[in-house]
């Protein structure tokens, strides 16, 4: 009897730890994803939907202290997926000042062309979603949106092709260097935009090395998303929304 009880306890503990590695819970503090997820609600995310990463291997009790690194990608986010990803930094930051996990919806994938015109979200020339109406348009939007110098606004955005591995970015003008220097640096290169060099060599073009997704908040009027921070590398997307836990919850990691 004692042996059976020991086996049962061991199996229960193993199952609990395994589930703790597969799933993660995150608290949401903003209204950027309403009505899907409201402020002060929590979400359950599957860390094994797309890849094996350092976070998916880490037990839940220490996960918030483990930096995200992709180890093996076996699937890719699709349009409509609500995902958790490692915040890459704001538009002009090569890396973020603080490690954060963000929650957004994938609206366009690598190679898609995304446009926002007024209340319409257009992907590949097809209107796929009507956005919530905005009552106030903040000033200066054209100077904070991605890419730098394009002068897009949150409701007059694009068209922008979401970068795909193998795409060629032409760097034949100072404005192109200004627009893409941080993006290239995020792909782990040393960039001198003034000198027009990548890794010390003069360059007139750049071949994209990773696939990216364009992510928006469901409540786009209150969302900082890919229109501001830029597209999100697939390898930085390490979880997909499984369920919304509708009770007050304090996240172990910041969320926007």
C-alpha positions in Angstrom: 0.0 0.0 0.0 2.8 2.4 0.9 4.6 1.7 -2.3 1.5 2.4 -4.3 1.0 5.7 -2.4 4.6 6.6 -3.1 4.2 5.9 -6.8 0.9 7.9 -6.9 2.6 10.9 -5.2 5.6 10.7 -7.5 3.4 10.6 -10.6 1.3 13.5 -9.3 4.4 15.6 -8.6 5.9 14.7 -12.0 2.6 15.6 -13.8 2.4 18.9 -11.9 6.0 19.8 -12.8 5.4 18.8 -16.4 2.3 21.0 -16.7 4.2 23.8 -15.0 6.8 23.6 -17.9 4.2 23.4 -20.7 1.9 26.2 -19.4 2.5 29.6 -18.0 0.3 32.2 -16.4 0.6 35.9 -17.0 -1.2 38.9 -15.5 -2.5 41.7 -17.7 -2.4 45.2 -16.4 -3.5 47.2 -19.4 -6.6 47.5 -21.6 -4.7 46.9 -24.9 -6.3 43.4 -25.4 -9.9 44.2 -24.4 -12.5 42.7 -24.8 -10.5 39.5 -25.1 -8.5 40.1 -21.9 -9.4 42.8 -19.5 -7.1 44.6 -17.1 -6.3 42.6 -13.9 -7.2 39.3 -15.6 -4.7 36.6 -16.2 -4.0 34.3 -19.2 -2.8 30.7 -19.5 -0.3 30.3 -22.3 1.0 27.2 -23.9 4.8 27.5 -24.1 5.1 24.5 -26.4 2.9 25.7 -29.2 5.7 26.9 -31.5 9.1 26.0 -30.1 11.4 24.7 -27.4 12.9 27.6 -25.5 14.7 28.3 -22.3 11.4 29.4 -20.8 9.5 26.3 -21.9 12.1 24.2 -20.2 12.2 26.2 -17.0 9.9 25.2 -14.1 7.2 27.8 -13.5 8.8 28.7 -10.1 11.9 30.1 -11.7 10.6 31.0 -15.2 10.4 34.7 -14.6 14.1 34.8 -13.9 15.1 32.9 -17.1 15.8 35.0 -20.2 14.1 33.8 -23.4 16.3 32.0 -26.0 14.8 29.9 -28.8 16.3 26.4 -29.0 14.1 24.6 -31.6 11.3 25.9 -33.7 8.7 23.4 -35.0 5.7 25.5 -35.7 4.9 29.1 -36.5 2.3 31.6 -35.4 -0.7 32.1 -37.6 -2.9 35.1 -38.3 -5.4 35.4 -35.4 -3.2 33.7 -32.8 -3.0 35.6 -29.4 0.6 35.2 -28.4 3.0 36.0 -25.6 6.4 37.2 -26.7 9.6 38.7 -25.4 9.4 42.5 -25.8 12.2 43.5 -28.2 12.4 47.1 -27.1 10.9 50.3 -28.4 11.5 51.3 -32.0 14.9 52.8 -31.6 16.2 50.3 -29.0 18.3 47.4 -30.1 17.4 45.6 -26.8 14.9 46.5 -24.1 15.8 48.3 -21.0 13.8 45.7 -19.0 12.9 42.1 -19.8 9.1 42.0 -20.3 6.5 39.6 -21.7 3.8 41.1 -23.9 0.4 39.8 -25.1 -0.9 40.7 -28.6 -2.7 39.2 -31.5 -0.9 38.2 -34.7 -2.6 40.0 -37.6 0.0 39.4 -40.3 2.7 36.9 -40.9 6.1 37.0 -42.6 5.7 38.1 -46.2 2.2 39.7 -45.7 1.5 43.3 -46.4 -0.3 45.2 -43.7 -2.1 48.5 -44.0 -4.3 50.5 -41.6 -6.6 53.1 -43.1 -9.0 54.7 -40.6 -11.0 52.0 -39.0 -9.9 49.2 -41.5 -7.1 46.7 -41.0 -6.0 45.5 -44.4 -3.8 42.5 -45.0 -2.7 41.6 -48.6 -5.3 44.0 -50.0 -8.2 42.4 -48.0 -9.9 44.2 -45.1 -9.7 41.6 -42.3 -10.9 43.6 -39.3 -12.7 46.8 -38.3 -10.8 48.6 -35.6 -12.4 50.3 -32.6 -13.1 54.0 -33.2 -10.7 56.5 -31.8 -12.1 59.7 -30.3 -8.7 61.4 -30.0 -5.6 61.1 -32.2 -2.5 61.8 -30.1 -0.1 64.4 -31.6 3.3 63.3 -32.8 2.3 59.8 -33.9 4.2 60.1 -37.1 7.5 60.5 -35.1 7.1 57.3 -32.9 5.9 54.7 -35.4 7.9 52.0 -37.1 9.9 52.3 -39.3 11.6 55.5 -38.4 11.1 58.3 -41.0 8.1 56.7 -42.7 5.8 59.1 -40.9 3.0 56.6 -40.5 0.4 57.1 -37.9 -1.6 54.6 -35.9 -4.7 55.0 -38.2 -2.8 55.8 -41.4 -0.2 53.0 -41.4 1.6 51.3 -44.2 1.6 49.6 -46.5 4.4 47.7 -44.9 5.6 44.3 -46.0 6.2 42.2 -42.9 9.9 41.0 -43.1 10.5 37.4 -44.2 13.7 35.5 -44.1 15.4 36.1 -47.5 13.8 39.5 -48.1 16.2 42.1 -49.4 16.2 45.6 -47.8 17.6 48.2 -50.1 19.9 50.6 -48.2 20.6 53.0 -51.1 19.5 56.2 -49.2 20.1 57.8 -45.8 16.4 57.4 -45.1 16.6 53.7 -45.6 19.4 53.4 -43.1 17.5 55.5 -40.6 14.5 53.2 -41.1 16.2 49.8 -40.8 19.4 50.3 -38.8 17.8 49.2 -35.4 16.0 46.3 -37.1 19.3 45.0 -38.6 21.1 45.5 -35.3 18.4 43.3 -33.6 19.5 40.6 -35.9 22.8 40.6 -34.1 24.8 42.8 -36.4 27.0 45.9 -35.7 25.5 48.8 -37.7 26.8 52.2 -38.5 24.0 54.1 -40.2 26.1 57.2 -40.7 28.9 55.3 -42.3 26.6 52.9 -44.2 28.3 49.8 -42.8 27.2 46.5 -41.4 29.7 44.6 -39.4 32.4 47.0 -40.6 31.7 46.5 -44.3 30.0 49.0 -46.6 26.5 47.8 -47.6 23.9 48.8 -50.1 21.4 46.1 -49.1 20.6 43.7 -46.3 19.1 40.2 -46.5 16.7 39.5 -43.7 17.7 36.5 -41.6 14.5 35.8 -39.6 10.7 35.6 -40.1 8.5 38.1 -38.4 4.9 38.7 -37.3 3.0 41.9 -37.1 1.1 42.1 -33.8 -1.7 44.4 -32.7 -3.8 44.8 -29.5 -7.5 44.0 -29.9 -8.2 47.4 -28.4 -5.9 49.2 -30.8 -6.8 52.6 -29.6 -5.1 51.8 -26.3 -2.3 49.6 -27.6 1.4 49.9 -28.1 2.2 47.3 -30.7 4.0 46.5 -33.9 3.0 49.9 -35.3 5.4 51.4 -32.7 7.9 48.7 -31.7 8.1 47.0 -35.1 7.5 43.4 -36.2 8.2 40.5 -33.7 10.6 37.8 -34.7 9.0 34.4 -34.7 11.7 33.1 -32.4 10.7 35.7 -29.8 7.1 34.4 -29.7 7.2 31.6 -27.1 3.6 31.0 -26.2 0.0 31.0 -27.4 -3.1 31.9 -25.4 -4.9 28.9 -24.1 -7.4 30.4 -21.7 -8.3 33.5 -19.9 -8.4 33.2 -16.1 -11.0 35.6 -14.9 -10.0 36.5 -11.4 -7.5 39.0 -10.0 -3.9 37.8 -10.6 -0.5 39.4 -10.1 1.9 38.4 -12.8 5.4 37.3 -12.1 6.5 39.2 -15.2 5.4 42.6 -16.6 2.9 42.5 -19.4 1.6 45.1 -21.8 
